Amino acid sequence: MQTLFKSRMDAYEDKLEKVSAAQSPTADLSSLQQEFMEFKEFVLRALTSFKSQIELLAQGYDRHETAMRRKVLLLHGVPEHRNEQVREVVGKVFSNEMKLAELGTSDIHVCHRLGSSSRSPRPILVRFFTTEHRQLVWDNKKLLKGTGITISEFLTQLRHRAFTAARKHFGLSNCWSVEGKIILK
């Protein structure tokens, strides 16, 4: 594609130089104008094709990112302390607050706080070894009601923006996410 663009532009520039040097440029100018219009249409079609390819790639990337996050949950509102062992803190939330005795810290693959320190507690990213353990926590998140701790999915930036806009428009109780998909009531 790049070589075609370059060769067409070079040919156009050559003809433009000949037209400007010619004694009666009107005939050459009309053919040059026709070629320019054809080339312009070609470039616009190519740009449209590139745009659709980029959109397809972005959608594929978003689906890939969503699949990579299928074992991940975010915990919000868990009090933060200096020099804390985040894995142990999460383990206590699962065992004490959610009464999930069958789930231990050994079931957690990665666990850390997101972002830089602030006044409010930072969310905790929890990646489980299996989707079954993640689903167990997700299915029992209602047990955290009244504790100030909430659990959410780790959505991609694109899906998070759509989810936030949907919640703002339809209300908190009419919008939720399931496995990265945004559901409206």
SERO-723694 format. One record per residue (C-alpha): residue in three letters; x, y, z. Coordinates in Angstrom, 3 decimals. Layout:
// residues N
<rec aa="ALA" x="X" y="Y" z="Z"/>
...
This chain:
// residues 185
<rec aa="MET" x="0.000" y="0.000" z="0.000"/>
<rec aa="GLN" x="2.805" y="2.394" z="0.931"/>
<rec aa="THR" x="4.668" y="1.781" z="-2.353"/>
<rec aa="LEU" x="1.472" y="2.338" z="-4.303"/>
<rec aa="PHE" x="0.879" y="5.656" z="-2.515"/>
<rec aa="LYS" x="4.463" y="6.729" z="-3.195"/>
<rec aa="SER" x="4.439" y="5.760" z="-6.881"/>
<rec aa="ARG" x="1.094" y="7.507" z="-7.492"/>
<rec aa="MET" x="2.273" y="10.651" z="-5.723"/>
<rec aa="ASP" x="5.575" y="10.660" z="-7.657"/>
<rec aa="ALA" x="3.708" y="10.273" z="-10.962"/>
<rec aa="TYR" x="1.346" y="13.072" z="-9.977"/>
<rec aa="GLU" x="4.262" y="15.385" z="-9.093"/>
<rec aa="ASP" x="6.001" y="14.612" z="-12.416"/>
<rec aa="LYS" x="2.884" y="15.456" z="-14.397"/>
<rec aa="LEU" x="2.348" y="18.607" z="-12.356"/>
<rec aa="GLU" x="5.865" y="19.780" z="-13.241"/>
<rec aa="LYS" x="5.245" y="19.044" z="-16.947"/>
<rec aa="VAL" x="1.941" y="20.932" z="-16.887"/>
<rec aa="SER" x="3.484" y="23.984" z="-15.299"/>
<rec aa="ALA" x="6.272" y="23.960" z="-17.944"/>
<rec aa="ALA" x="3.930" y="23.331" z="-20.920"/>
<rec aa="GLN" x="2.865" y="26.079" z="-23.313"/>
<rec aa="SER" x="-0.857" y="25.124" z="-23.355"/>
<rec aa="PRO" x="-1.510" y="23.540" z="-19.948"/>
<rec aa="THR" x="-5.335" y="23.336" z="-20.160"/>
<rec aa="ALA" x="-5.542" y="19.853" z="-21.768"/>
<rec aa="ASP" x="-2.878" y="18.432" z="-19.484"/>
<rec aa="LEU" x="-4.461" y="20.162" z="-16.502"/>
<rec aa="SER" x="-7.849" y="18.487" z="-17.008"/>
<rec aa="SER" x="-6.261" y="15.006" z="-17.227"/>
<rec aa="LEU" x="-4.166" y="15.816" z="-14.168"/>
<rec aa="GLN" x="-7.280" y="16.932" z="-12.332"/>
<rec aa="GLN" x="-9.041" y="13.654" z="-13.232"/>
<rec aa="GLU" x="-6.072" y="11.602" z="-12.002"/>
<rec aa="PHE" x="-5.955" y="13.617" z="-8.797"/>
<rec aa="MET" x="-9.663" y="12.951" z="-8.120"/>
<rec aa="GLU" x="-9.156" y="9.207" z="-8.710"/>
<rec aa="PHE" x="-6.165" y="9.183" z="-6.386"/>
<rec aa="LYS" x="-8.090" y="11.139" z="-3.739"/>
<rec aa="GLU" x="-10.924" y="8.568" z="-3.846"/>
<rec aa="PHE" x="-8.373" y="5.761" z="-3.579"/>
<rec aa="VAL" x="-6.755" y="7.364" z="-0.514"/>
<rec aa="LEU" x="-10.138" y="7.916" z="1.166"/>
<rec aa="ARG" x="-11.119" y="4.265" z="0.565"/>
<rec aa="ALA" x="-7.766" y="3.139" z="2.003"/>
<rec aa="LEU" x="-8.220" y="5.337" z="5.080"/>
<rec aa="THR" x="-11.728" y="3.937" z="5.610"/>
<rec aa="SER" x="-10.301" y="0.428" z="5.360"/>
<rec aa="PHE" x="-7.536" y="1.259" z="7.865"/>
<rec aa="LYS" x="-10.073" y="2.742" z="10.267"/>
<rec aa="SER" x="-12.245" y="-0.384" z="10.190"/>
<rec aa="GLN" x="-9.176" y="-2.601" z="10.662"/>
<rec aa="ILE" x="-8.104" y="-0.543" z="13.684"/>
<rec aa="GLU" x="-11.611" y="-0.807" z="15.158"/>
<rec aa="LEU" x="-11.568" y="-4.595" z="14.687"/>
<rec aa="LEU" x="-8.156" y="-4.811" z="16.343"/>
<rec aa="ALA" x="-9.362" y="-2.680" z="19.274"/>
<rec aa="GLN" x="-12.401" y="-4.925" z="19.740"/>
<rec aa="GLY" x="-10.214" y="-8.026" z="19.602"/>
<rec aa="TYR" x="-7.813" y="-6.520" z="22.123"/>
<rec aa="ASP" x="-10.703" y="-5.670" z="24.466"/>
<rec aa="ARG" x="-12.054" y="-9.247" z="24.230"/>
<rec aa="HIS" x="-8.547" y="-10.608" z="24.899"/>
<rec aa="GLU" x="-8.090" y="-8.313" z="27.924"/>
<rec aa="THR" x="-11.506" y="-9.345" z="29.265"/>
<rec aa="ALA" x="-10.555" y="-13.017" z="28.952"/>
<rec aa="MET" x="-7.249" y="-12.354" z="30.753"/>
<rec aa="ARG" x="-9.184" y="-10.784" z="33.640"/>
<rec aa="ARG" x="-11.657" y="-13.642" z="34.119"/>
<rec aa="LYS" x="-9.914" y="-14.814" z="37.309"/>
<rec aa="VAL" x="-9.649" y="-11.301" z="38.804"/>
<rec aa="LEU" x="-11.847" y="-9.385" z="41.254"/>
<rec aa="LEU" x="-11.457" y="-5.998" z="42.930"/>
<rec aa="LEU" x="-12.156" y="-5.463" z="46.625"/>
<rec aa="HIS" x="-13.146" y="-1.913" z="47.561"/>
<rec aa="GLY" x="-13.365" y="-0.371" z="51.015"/>
<rec aa="VAL" x="-10.940" y="-2.705" z="52.813"/>
<rec aa="PRO" x="-9.154" y="-0.575" z="55.462"/>
<rec aa="GLU" x="-5.505" y="0.055" z="54.630"/>
<rec aa="HIS" x="-2.666" y="-0.082" z="57.161"/>
<rec aa="ARG" x="1.028" y="0.667" z="56.847"/>
<rec aa="ASN" x="3.186" y="-2.431" z="56.149"/>
<rec aa="GLU" x="0.135" y="-4.653" z="55.761"/>
<rec aa="GLN" x="0.324" y="-8.112" z="54.218"/>
<rec aa="VAL" x="-2.389" y="-7.671" z="51.604"/>
<rec aa="ARG" x="-2.809" y="-11.409" z="50.990"/>
<rec aa="GLU" x="-3.479" y="-11.953" z="54.713"/>
<rec aa="VAL" x="-5.902" y="-9.011" z="54.829"/>
<rec aa="VAL" x="-7.864" y="-10.469" z="51.902"/>
<rec aa="GLY" x="-7.785" y="-13.928" z="53.483"/>
<rec aa="LYS" x="-9.370" y="-12.469" z="56.637"/>
<rec aa="VAL" x="-12.095" y="-10.772" z="54.595"/>
<rec aa="PHE" x="-12.899" y="-14.099" z="52.923"/>
<rec aa="SER" x="-12.869" y="-16.131" z="56.145"/>
<rec aa="ASN" x="-14.267" y="-13.651" z="58.708"/>
<rec aa="GLU" x="-16.616" y="-11.424" z="56.718"/>
<rec aa="MET" x="-17.730" y="-13.858" z="54.008"/>
<rec aa="LYS" x="-17.466" y="-17.104" z="56.011"/>
<rec aa="LEU" x="-15.660" y="-18.854" z="53.147"/>
<rec aa="ALA" x="-13.584" y="-21.289" z="55.202"/>
<rec aa="GLU" x="-12.843" y="-23.440" z="52.144"/>
<rec aa="LEU" x="-11.007" y="-20.529" z="50.503"/>
<rec aa="GLY" x="-7.484" y="-19.809" z="51.741"/>
<rec aa="THR" x="-4.629" y="-17.481" z="50.879"/>
<rec aa="SER" x="-3.065" y="-20.356" z="48.908"/>
<rec aa="ASP" x="-5.936" y="-20.016" z="46.408"/>
<rec aa="ILE" x="-4.839" y="-16.456" z="45.588"/>
<rec aa="HIS" x="-2.317" y="-16.146" z="42.763"/>
<rec aa="VAL" x="-1.686" y="-12.374" z="42.923"/>
<rec aa="CYS" x="-2.927" y="-9.818" z="45.403"/>
<rec aa="HIS" x="-2.003" y="-6.136" z="45.702"/>
<rec aa="ARG" x="-3.453" y="-2.664" z="46.099"/>
<rec aa="LEU" x="-3.974" y="-0.486" z="43.029"/>
<rec aa="GLY" x="-2.801" y="3.091" z="42.625"/>
<rec aa="SER" x="-0.839" y="5.334" z="44.937"/>
<rec aa="SER" x="-1.671" y="5.980" z="48.582"/>
<rec aa="SER" x="-4.539" y="8.329" z="49.286"/>
<rec aa="ARG" x="-6.923" y="9.210" z="52.096"/>
<rec aa="SER" x="-9.405" y="6.507" z="51.205"/>
<rec aa="PRO" x="-8.372" y="2.855" z="51.071"/>
<rec aa="ARG" x="-7.110" y="1.779" z="47.659"/>
<rec aa="PRO" x="-8.878" y="-1.114" z="45.924"/>
<rec aa="ILE" x="-7.263" y="-4.532" z="46.120"/>
<rec aa="LEU" x="-6.753" y="-6.573" z="42.964"/>
<rec aa="VAL" x="-7.128" y="-10.305" z="43.630"/>
<rec aa="ARG" x="-6.214" y="-12.842" z="40.937"/>
<rec aa="PHE" x="-7.244" y="-16.384" z="41.791"/>
<rec aa="PHE" x="-5.637" y="-19.579" z="40.553"/>
<rec aa="THR" x="-8.982" y="-20.872" z="39.263"/>
<rec aa="THR" x="-12.182" y="-19.347" z="37.957"/>
<rec aa="GLU" x="-14.082" y="-21.556" z="40.421"/>
<rec aa="HIS" x="-12.518" y="-19.755" z="43.406"/>
<rec aa="ARG" x="-13.239" y="-16.389" z="41.819"/>
<rec aa="GLN" x="-16.849" y="-17.436" z="41.186"/>
<rec aa="LEU" x="-17.216" y="-18.626" z="44.793"/>
<rec aa="VAL" x="-16.249" y="-15.168" z="46.055"/>
<rec aa="TRP" x="-18.387" y="-13.418" z="43.416"/>
<rec aa="ASP" x="-21.462" y="-15.520" z="44.271"/>
<rec aa="ASN" x="-21.075" y="-14.734" z="47.988"/>
<rec aa="LYS" x="-20.370" y="-11.005" z="47.739"/>
<rec aa="LYS" x="-23.818" y="-10.260" z="49.198"/>
<rec aa="LEU" x="-22.453" y="-11.452" z="52.560"/>
<rec aa="LEU" x="-20.412" y="-8.230" z="52.688"/>
<rec aa="LYS" x="-23.561" y="-6.081" z="52.871"/>
<rec aa="GLY" x="-23.216" y="-3.559" z="55.680"/>
<rec aa="THR" x="-19.440" y="-3.997" z="56.084"/>
<rec aa="GLY" x="-18.443" y="-1.145" z="53.769"/>
<rec aa="ILE" x="-16.559" y="-3.628" z="51.590"/>
<rec aa="THR" x="-17.700" y="-4.249" z="48.028"/>
<rec aa="ILE" x="-16.516" y="-6.538" z="45.247"/>
<rec aa="SER" x="-16.453" y="-5.686" z="41.556"/>
<rec aa="GLU" x="-15.131" y="-7.140" z="38.349"/>
<rec aa="PHE" x="-11.873" y="-5.759" z="36.956"/>
<rec aa="LEU" x="-13.319" y="-4.380" z="33.710"/>
<rec aa="THR" x="-11.239" y="-3.104" z="30.812"/>
<rec aa="GLN" x="-11.079" y="0.665" z="30.410"/>
<rec aa="LEU" x="-13.529" y="0.596" z="27.499"/>
<rec aa="ARG" x="-16.042" y="-1.577" z="29.366"/>
<rec aa="HIS" x="-15.598" y="0.383" z="32.593"/>
<rec aa="ARG" x="-16.466" y="3.644" z="30.798"/>
<rec aa="ALA" x="-19.552" y="2.019" z="29.248"/>
<rec aa="PHE" x="-20.536" y="0.537" z="32.634"/>
<rec aa="THR" x="-20.152" y="3.893" z="34.407"/>
<rec aa="ALA" x="-22.223" y="5.656" z="31.738"/>
<rec aa="ALA" x="-24.911" y="2.955" z="31.910"/>
<rec aa="ARG" x="-25.099" y="3.192" z="35.710"/>
<rec aa="LYS" x="-25.369" y="6.968" z="35.514"/>
<rec aa="HIS" x="-28.156" y="6.743" z="32.928"/>
<rec aa="PHE" x="-30.135" y="3.693" z="34.130"/>
<rec aa="GLY" x="-29.345" y="3.759" z="37.873"/>
<rec aa="LEU" x="-27.274" y="1.554" z="40.170"/>
<rec aa="SER" x="-29.874" y="-1.165" z="40.656"/>
<rec aa="ASN" x="-30.646" y="-1.478" z="36.936"/>
<rec aa="CYS" x="-27.121" y="-2.144" z="35.714"/>
<rec aa="TRP" x="-24.479" y="-4.722" z="36.631"/>
<rec aa="SER" x="-21.693" y="-6.757" z="35.058"/>
<rec aa="VAL" x="-21.286" y="-10.499" z="34.635"/>
<rec aa="GLU" x="-17.997" y="-11.912" z="33.330"/>
<rec aa="GLY" x="-17.112" y="-8.591" z="31.720"/>
<rec aa="LYS" x="-20.511" y="-8.168" z="30.058"/>
<rec aa="ILE" x="-22.668" y="-5.191" z="31.039"/>
<rec aa="ILE" x="-26.257" y="-6.168" z="31.829"/>
<rec aa="LEU" x="-29.201" y="-3.752" z="31.896"/>
<rec aa="LYS" x="-32.522" y="-4.475" z="33.590"/>
